[in-house]
């Protein structure tokens, strides 16, 4: 996944408190431009995006298993 896609994913899927923290750091009087802040900020963004992505992959697998079991029960397959 590209960095811009990860940033979009972060903004759409992460908790409001995480969104507020990232937005504050990015906009607060240029603090995000300080190398000692920028590097950990980028790491935070990547970590949150990876966690969100992994969460949705896990939920997708769980949903598939649930729907397959429901179909099996409904249609008597198996």
Kinemage of the C-alpha trace (Angstrom):
@kinemage 1
@onewidth
@group {chain A} dominant
@subgroup {mainchain}
@vectorlist {calphas} color= white
{ca unk a 1} P 0.000 0.000 0.000
{ca unk a 2} L 1.357 3.417 -0.922
{ca unk a 3} L 1.960 6.128 1.659
{ca unk a 4} L -0.848 8.369 0.360
{ca unk a 5} L -3.311 5.489 0.536
{ca unk a 6} L -2.190 4.783 4.102
{ca unk a 7} L -2.720 8.415 5.079
{ca unk a 8} L -6.229 8.331 3.591
{ca unk a 9} L -6.915 5.100 5.419
{ca unk a 10} L -5.720 6.628 8.676
{ca unk a 11} L -7.988 9.615 8.301
{ca unk a 12} L -11.006 7.458 7.423
{ca unk a 13} L -10.595 4.598 9.862
{ca unk a 14} L -8.616 5.547 12.938
{ca unk a 15} L -10.126 6.765 16.151
{ca unk a 16} L -11.028 10.440 16.499
{ca unk a 17} L -8.384 10.874 19.198
{ca unk a 18} L -5.672 9.503 16.887
{ca unk a 19} L -6.909 11.746 14.080
{ca unk a 20} L -6.801 14.768 16.393
{ca unk a 21} L -3.300 13.933 17.619
{ca unk a 22} L -1.897 13.518 14.102
{ca unk a 23} L -3.662 16.667 12.851
{ca unk a 24} L -2.368 18.676 15.822
{ca unk a 25} L 1.212 17.557 15.306
{ca unk a 26} L 1.019 18.277 11.584
{ca unk a 27} L -0.443 21.755 12.011
{ca unk a 28} L 1.035 22.991 15.286
{ca unk a 29} L 3.387 25.867 14.438
{ca unk a 30} L 5.639 23.861 12.172
{ca unk a 31} L 6.564 21.304 14.811
{ca unk a 32} L 6.088 18.496 12.275
{ca unk a 33} L 8.983 19.931 10.258
{ca unk a 34} L 11.479 19.303 13.058
{ca unk a 35} L 13.372 16.114 12.110
{ca unk a 36} L 13.150 14.747 15.666
{ca unk a 37} L 9.344 15.032 15.399
{ca unk a 38} L 8.816 14.268 11.720
{ca unk a 39} L 10.379 10.819 11.806
{ca unk a 40} L 8.320 9.522 14.764
{ca unk a 41} L 5.203 11.158 13.271
{ca unk a 42} L 5.683 9.273 10.022
{ca unk a 43} L 6.268 6.084 11.978
{ca unk a 44} L 3.071 6.711 13.942
{ca unk a 45} L 1.099 7.204 10.717
{ca unk a 46} L 2.487 4.008 9.208
{ca unk a 47} L 1.859 2.036 12.381
{ca unk a 48} L -1.734 3.220 12.661
{ca unk a 49} L -2.356 2.513 8.966
{ca unk a 50} L -0.865 -0.975 9.279
{ca unk a 51} L -2.946 -1.684 12.389
{ca unk a 52} L -6.120 -0.489 10.667
{ca unk a 53} L -5.333 -2.513 7.559
{ca unk a 54} L -4.670 -5.647 9.626
{ca unk a 55} L -7.859 -5.085 11.620
{ca unk a 56} L -9.968 -4.955 8.459
{ca unk a 57} L -8.268 -8.018 6.974
{ca unk a 58} L -9.060 -9.934 10.157
{ca unk a 59} L -12.656 -8.689 10.203
{ca unk a 60} L -13.051 -9.621 6.545
{ca unk a 61} L -11.899 -13.187 7.233
{ca unk a 62} L -14.225 -13.452 10.214
{ca unk a 63} L -17.134 -12.124 8.171
{ca unk a 64} L -16.406 -14.627 5.384
{ca unk a 65} L -16.397 -17.537 7.855
{ca unk a 66} L -19.624 -16.303 9.439
{ca unk a 67} L -21.355 -15.901 6.065
{ca unk a 68} L -20.135 -19.314 4.890
{ca unk a 69} L -21.507 -20.945 8.050
{ca unk a 70} L -24.825 -19.116 7.643
{ca unk a 71} L -25.056 -20.264 4.031
{ca unk a 72} L -24.259 -23.808 5.083
{ca unk a 73} L -26.991 -23.751 7.722
{ca unk a 74} L -29.494 -22.073 5.413
{ca unk a 75} L -28.940 -24.330 2.404
{ca unk a 76} L -27.968 -27.552 4.172
{ca unk a 77} L -24.556 -27.915 2.508
{ca unk a 78} L -21.882 -29.867 4.206
